[in-house]
Amino acid sequence: MVKIGKKEKNDALYKAILQLKDEQECYDFFQDLCTISELRSMEQRFEVASLLYDGMIYNDILERTGASSATISRVNRSLSYGTGAYAQIFEREKNKEK
């Protein structure tokens, strides 16, 4: 997986995200930052990642989310070969539920 190089990213955006205090601020910030289409795409990819992480098969994910097989495959590659951020978030959520 290609990683964003230091010179290719804008640290200010990531630092700004870390400053958000609660869920409402997060919603507001991302609504200002992104188009509805971009938000829906990110939400869909996150849902697909969660379902893949939980062991759901492609066809069931496609039916449940409406995501294309290409999107599901891309997200699966991120889960398998990415930075591990998805797994980290999912594990944190599971630990909070306990």
N, C-alpha and C positions, 0 to 999 in steps of 0.2 A: 504494500500500500504506500502511496506517495504521501509524504508528510509535508506540512507547510513549513518552509524554511523561515528562519528568523526575519530575513529581509522581506519576505513575501507577505507577512501578516502585520496587522496593525494592533500592537499591544494595547492601545487605548480602549478598543472595543472589549477585549477580554477583561481588562481591569474594570471597565464600567459595569459589565455583567456581574462581577464579583461584589460590586457595591450595592446591588439590589437587596432590599431588606426583607421583602416578603413576596408571596405569590402574586398579589395584586400589582405591586411595582413591576414584577417580571412580566405579567400580562401587558401592562401599559407600555413598558419599554419595547417589547417585541412587536406590539401593534404599531408603534411609531417607526420602528426600524425596518420591518418587513411588510411585504404585500400580503394580502390574505392568502394568495396562492402559495407563496413561500412558507407561510406559517403552516398551512394545511399539509404541505409536502413534508416539512420537518416533523409535524405531529404524526403523520402516517408512517414515516420511517422509524420513529421512536416506537410506535405501537408494533410495527413489524419486528423490530429488534427484540422487544419484550416477549412477543409470542415465540419467536425463534429460540430465544434464551430459555423459555419454558418448555421447549421441545415440540411445538406444534409444527405440523408438516406444511409444505408450500401450498398445496391445494386448499387446505383449510384456512390458511392465512389470506390467500387470494380472495376466497369467498367472504371471509369476515371483514377484511379491510378495503377490498377493491384495489389493492396495490398490484402493479404489474409484476409478472415473473421476473423481469429485469430488475425492478426495485428490490424485490425480495432477495434476489441473488446478490445484488450489490450490498445490501445490509448484512447478509450472511457472511460475505467476504470481510466486512468490517468487524463483525463479531469474531470471526476465526483468525484474522490476520492483522487486525487493527491495533490500536494502542491499549485496548483493554478497558477503555472508559465506559462503554456500555455495561460491561460486567460489574465494574466498580459501582456504578449507580444502582443497578438492579440489586446487588448484594446489600448496599446501604438501605434501600427501601425494605428489603426482607428483614433486615435487622431492626428497623424501626417498628415493624409490625409485631415483633416478638415482645 
